[in-house]
Amino acid sequence: MVEQKLQELLQKAKKNNILRLRLLETKNSDDPIKSFCEIARKEGFEIYPGELFACGMTMNDAKLRATNGGGSFEIEGWNDLYENFIDELNAC
């Protein structure tokens, strides 16, 4: 569900340069994820920090379970949902 909201927000931000810049600016905030979620909610997307963390953790846990015998250590280079969103927005 969070992933769908993020995709919808991403599509809206791609069409609205002001929104896009506001979301990108959250990287410079003292609390980037909180700032990001506040903007998302103002735009009509009920996204909360806990949801982003929980969904990202669930996705990473599933990746670890998918390895032969299960992975015992976090794989470096895996980004969270916020980082992935910002990276995709930067690519626009």
Secondary structure, 3 states (H helix, E strand, C coil): CHHHHHHHHHHHHHHCHHHHHHHHHHHHCCCHHHHHHHHHHHCCCCCCHHHHHHHHHHHHHHHHHCCCCCCCCCCCCCCCHHHHHHHHHHCC
